[in-house]
Amino acid sequence: MKISKNNIPPYVAFKTFQTFLEFLSEGMPSRIDRSVWVNRFSGSNGTQLMTAIKFFELVDSEGIPSQDFINLVSKNLDIQKKSLRKILYKFYDHVFELDLDNATRYQFREAFRKFGTKEGVLVKCESFFIQAAKFSDISLSNHILARRHNNKSNANEKIKSQSLSTSQSILSKKNSTEKNTNIVKIILDKYPEFDPSWTPDVQKAWIESLTKLYESLSN
C-alpha cells in the first residue's frame, strides 16, 4: 500500500470536490492556498478539500499544482475521467487489490480500515470513493452499493412514517375538536338562556353549571 504524507483519504462530499474543480477550471491559480477557497467554501469544506488535494498529491510542498491536477480541472470530460481514474488506482491501490466487481461490503470496509482512519470518518471516505469511481466509470459490485441504497431507502421510509404519524395526529386532534364543538353546540341549543329576572341563587347556579360544562369539554 502506498504511504502518503497525508494518509487520510478524502472525506469531503464528492459533489463539493467537483464544484471546486469546476471553479478552478475557470482559471487555475499558480498556487493553491487558503485564499483560493476561503471566500467560496466554508471552513470545514475548505479543510476537507485540502485534505483531498494533499492525499492525491495534487500540489507540491509549495502548493504548486501538478499536471494531474491541471488535467482534473480540464473542461474536457474524457480527460477529467481518465485523470481521476489514474489517481484513484494510484492512491487506493490496496482497495483495488479487491475484486471490486464481486467484493462484499465488509471486504470494502476492511480495505478502508487499512488507512488507519477513525471509524466515524470511514463512511464519508467510502462515499467519496464510490462517487469518484462511478464518475470515472470504475465498476463496483452491487454488494458495495447495496447498503448505501438501503440506507437511503430506510431514511425515506422513516421520513414518510414520521409525516404520516404527524398527519394522523393533526387529523385526530381536528376531528376531536370538531366533535367537541358539535357537542357544545347541541348542548347550548338546549340550554336555557340567561334571564336577568331570575333570583340571585338561580343565576349563580346557571353560571356554575355552564362553567363546569366548558371545563369538562376542554379536558
C-alpha positions as CSV (number, residue, x, y, z in Angstrom):
1,M,0.0,0.0,0.0
2,K,1.3,3.4,-0.9
3,I,2.0,5.5,2.2
4,S,1.1,9.2,1.7
5,K,2.3,12.1,3.7
6,N,-1.4,12.7,4.5
7,N,-2.8,9.2,4.9
8,I,-6.4,10.3,5.5
9,P,-8.5,9.6,2.3
10,P,-10.8,12.3,1.0
11,Y,-14.0,12.5,3.0
12,V,-15.4,15.7,1.5
13,A,-18.6,15.3,-0.4
14,F,-17.7,14.3,-4.0
15,K,-20.1,17.0,-5.3
16,T,-18.2,19.6,-3.3
17,F,-15.0,18.3,-4.8
18,Q,-16.4,18.6,-8.3
19,T,-17.7,22.1,-7.6
20,F,-14.2,23.1,-6.6
21,L,-12.7,21.6,-9.8
22,E,-15.3,23.5,-11.9
23,F,-14.3,26.7,-10.1
24,L,-10.6,26.1,-10.8
25,S,-11.4,25.3,-14.5
26,E,-12.2,28.9,-14.9
27,G,-8.6,29.7,-14.2
28,M,-6.1,27.5,-12.3
29,P,-4.1,29.7,-9.9
30,S,-0.3,29.4,-9.9
31,R,-0.5,28.2,-6.2
32,I,-3.2,26.5,-4.2
33,D,-3.6,28.1,-0.7
34,R,-6.3,29.1,1.6
35,S,-7.1,32.4,-0.3
36,V,-8.2,30.3,-3.3
37,W,-11.2,28.7,-1.5
38,V,-11.8,30.8,1.7
39,N,-14.5,33.0,0.1
40,R,-16.3,30.2,-1.7
41,F,-16.3,27.3,0.7
42,S,-17.0,27.0,4.4
43,G,-14.1,26.4,6.8
44,S,-14.9,22.7,7.2
45,N,-15.4,22.1,3.4
46,G,-12.2,24.0,2.7
47,T,-10.2,21.9,5.1
48,Q,-11.7,18.7,3.7
49,L,-10.9,19.9,0.1
50,M,-7.2,20.5,1.1
51,T,-7.1,17.0,2.7
52,A,-8.2,15.5,-0.6
53,I,-5.7,17.6,-2.6
54,K,-2.8,16.6,-0.3
55,F,-3.8,13.0,-0.2
56,F,-3.8,12.8,-4.0
57,E,-0.5,14.9,-4.0
58,L,-2.1,17.3,-6.5
59,V,0.2,20.1,-5.2
60,D,3.9,20.1,-4.2
61,S,5.2,21.4,-0.9
62,E,4.9,25.0,-2.2
63,G,1.3,24.5,-3.3
64,I,2.1,24.4,-7.0
65,P,-0.5,22.4,-8.9
66,S,0.7,19.1,-10.6
67,Q,-0.1,18.1,-14.1
68,D,-2.6,15.6,-12.7
69,F,-4.4,18.5,-11.0
70,I,-4.4,20.5,-14.2
71,N,-5.9,17.5,-16.1
72,L,-8.6,17.1,-13.4
73,V,-9.9,20.7,-13.9
74,S,-10.0,20.3,-17.7
75,K,-13.3,21.2,-19.3
76,N,-12.9,18.0,-21.4
77,L,-15.0,15.4,-19.6
78,D,-13.0,12.5,-21.0
79,I,-9.7,14.0,-19.7
80,Q,-11.3,14.5,-16.3
81,K,-12.4,10.9,-16.1
82,K,-9.2,9.5,-17.3
83,S,-7.2,11.6,-14.9
84,L,-9.4,10.8,-11.9
85,R,-9.3,7.1,-12.7
86,K,-5.5,7.2,-12.8
87,I,-5.4,9.0,-9.5
88,L,-7.8,6.5,-7.8
89,Y,-5.8,3.5,-9.0
90,K,-2.6,5.1,-7.7
91,F,-3.7,6.1,-4.2
92,Y,-6.3,3.4,-3.4
93,D,-4.0,0.6,-4.6
94,H,-4.9,-1.8,-1.8
95,V,-8.6,-1.2,-2.4
96,F,-8.1,-2.2,-6.0
97,E,-6.5,-5.4,-4.8
98,L,-10.1,-6.5,-4.2
99,D,-12.2,-7.9,-6.9
100,L,-14.4,-4.8,-6.9
101,D,-16.9,-6.4,-9.3
102,N,-17.7,-9.0,-6.6
103,A,-16.4,-7.7,-3.3
104,T,-18.7,-7.6,-0.3
105,R,-19.4,-4.6,1.8
106,Y,-17.3,-6.0,4.7
107,Q,-14.3,-6.5,2.4
108,F,-14.6,-3.0,1.2
109,R,-14.8,-1.7,4.7
110,E,-11.7,-3.7,5.8
111,A,-9.7,-2.2,2.9
112,F,-10.6,1.3,4.0
113,R,-9.6,0.5,7.6
114,K,-6.1,-0.1,6.4
115,F,-5.8,3.7,6.1
116,G,-6.0,3.9,9.9
117,T,-8.8,6.5,9.6
118,K,-11.2,6.9,12.5
119,E,-14.4,4.8,12.3
120,G,-16.6,7.9,12.3
121,V,-15.0,9.2,9.1
122,L,-14.8,5.9,7.3
123,V,-18.3,6.1,5.8
124,K,-17.6,9.5,4.3
125,C,-14.3,8.2,2.9
126,E,-16.1,5.3,1.3
127,S,-18.8,7.6,-0.1
128,F,-16.2,9.8,-1.8
129,F,-14.5,6.8,-3.4
130,I,-17.8,5.3,-4.6
131,Q,-18.9,8.5,-6.2
132,A,-15.5,9.1,-7.7
133,A,-15.4,5.6,-9.0
134,K,-18.8,5.9,-10.6
135,F,-17.9,9.2,-12.2
136,S,-14.7,7.7,-13.7
137,D,-16.5,4.6,-14.9
138,I,-15.0,2.1,-12.5
139,S,-17.3,-0.8,-11.9
140,L,-18.3,-1.6,-8.3
141,S,-20.3,-4.7,-7.0
142,N,-23.9,-4.4,-6.0
143,H,-22.8,-5.7,-2.6
144,I,-20.7,-2.5,-2.1
145,L,-23.6,-0.3,-3.3
146,A,-26.4,-2.2,-1.7
147,R,-26.1,-0.8,1.9
148,R,-25.8,2.7,0.5
149,H,-29.1,2.3,-1.4
150,N,-30.8,0.6,1.6
151,N,-29.7,3.5,3.9
152,K,-31.4,6.0,1.6
153,S,-34.5,3.8,1.3
154,N,-34.7,3.4,5.1
155,A,-34.2,7.1,5.6
156,N,-37.0,7.9,3.1
157,E,-39.3,5.3,4.8
158,K,-38.6,6.8,8.2
159,I,-39.5,10.3,6.9
160,K,-42.7,9.1,5.3
161,S,-43.6,7.2,8.5
162,Q,-43.0,10.4,10.6
163,S,-45.0,12.5,8.2
164,L,-47.9,10.0,8.3
165,S,-47.9,9.9,12.1
166,T,-47.9,13.7,12.3
167,S,-50.7,14.0,9.8
168,Q,-52.8,11.4,11.6
169,S,-52.2,13.2,14.9
170,I,-53.3,16.5,13.5
171,L,-56.3,14.9,11.9
172,S,-57.2,13.2,15.1
173,K,-57.0,16.5,17.0
174,K,-59.0,18.2,14.4
175,N,-61.7,15.6,14.5
176,S,-61.7,15.7,18.3
177,T,-62.1,19.5,18.2
178,E,-64.9,19.3,15.7
179,K,-66.6,16.7,17.7
180,N,-66.4,18.8,20.9
181,T,-67.6,21.8,19.0
182,N,-70.7,19.9,17.8
183,I,-71.4,18.7,21.3
184,V,-71.2,22.2,22.7
185,K,-73.5,23.5,20.0
186,I,-76.1,20.8,20.7
187,I,-76.0,21.4,24.5
188,L,-76.1,25.2,24.2
189,D,-79.0,25.0,21.8
190,K,-81.0,23.2,24.6
191,Y,-79.5,25.2,27.4
192,P,-81.8,27.9,28.8
193,E,-80.9,31.5,28.0
194,F,-79.8,33.7,30.9
195,D,-82.7,35.5,32.3
196,P,-82.0,38.7,34.4
197,S,-85.2,38.2,36.2
198,W,-84.0,35.0,37.9
199,T,-83.3,35.2,41.6
200,P,-79.6,35.5,42.5
201,D,-79.4,31.9,43.6
202,V,-80.7,30.7,40.2
203,Q,-78.4,33.0,38.3
204,K,-75.4,31.7,40.3
205,A,-76.4,28.0,39.7
206,W,-76.8,28.7,35.9
207,I,-73.3,30.3,35.7
208,E,-71.7,27.4,37.8
209,S,-73.3,24.7,35.6
210,L,-72.2,26.4,32.4
211,T,-68.6,26.8,33.8
212,K,-68.5,23.1,34.7
213,L,-69.7,22.2,31.2
214,Y,-66.9,24.1,29.5
215,E,-64.3,22.7,31.9
216,S,-65.4,19.1,31.2
217,L,-65.3,19.6,27.4
218,S,-61.8,21.2,27.5
219,N,-60.3,18.2,29.3
